Amino acid sequence: MHPFHKRLLKEFKSLNKNPLPSIKILSNNENLTNFDFEIEITNGLYDDKLYKLVVVITKEYPVSPPKAKFVVGTREAGESGSTGTSENPIDVSSDTMQSSYKIPIHPHIYSNGHICLNLLGDDWTPACTIESILISLQSMINNNTDMTRPPDDNRYIKYAGEFASKDGFVYHDDSV
């Protein structure tokens, strides 16, 4: 069990009791250390409006940020997420459309799904939450007007690990 399981449980309950607009929990593990979220983007710029975000809570959480990345995959008709823990069942059934999850095209999101966001690095504090990450990412993508990848995308993905490291990023442009 995670050393801050009570905090994670509180965050999980809050996300279920007060769901964020256009964000769904697709699944989570019993220890609340691995989450899959579906984020809907509504700014009209993106053809593929549904994106899947994986959030992994490390042992250093909440002192250090969780690991997060967008992933590709298929969203089947009638797909629903897992039901959480036996004490806290949740209904995360989605609608009946079929689509594929893709990596959002954004100047701060690499083609492997890694996210260049200060909140996932130096700007993280223990006061931040999973919810603050979700809101920041949704806002970052919804406010985007530039459908490009980071300028060093090809070089970065060649050497990147499974998740982004705050040491691997060059923050190119804060205006997008």
C-alpha positions, 0 to 999 in steps of 0.5 A: 500500500502507498504511504499516502494511500489516505490522500490518494483515496481522498483525491479519488473520492473527490474525482468521483463525487465532483467529476471534472467536465469532459474528463472520465476515470476509465480505470484505476488499480486497487492501490490507487497508483495507476489511473487511466483517464479519458479527456475530451477536447472541445476547442474545435481544432482537433479532429480526434477529440478523445485522448487517453492519459495514463497517470502513475503515482510513484512512491515519492508522491506527493513530494514529487509529481506522478508520471503522466503520458498520453497513450494510443489505443482503441476505444471499443463501443460500449467500453467501460472502465473498471469499477474501482475498489470493492468499497468504492464502486464507480460507474464509468460507462462510456457512450456507444461510439467507437474510436481510437485514442491518439496522441494530441498534436501540441507544441508541448506533447511529444509524439510518444505521449510525453508531456512537457508541462512545468506542473509535472516537473519543477512547478510541482508542490505537495499541494498539487493533486491529480486533479490539478494535472488533469485541469492543466492538461485539458486547459493547455490543449483546449487553448492550443492554436498551433497543431505542431509537435515540439521542435525536437520531437524526433531527437527526443523520442529516439532516446526517451524512456517509458515516461518523461523526465523533467531533466529531458525537456527544453521548454521552447515556448510558454505562449502556447 
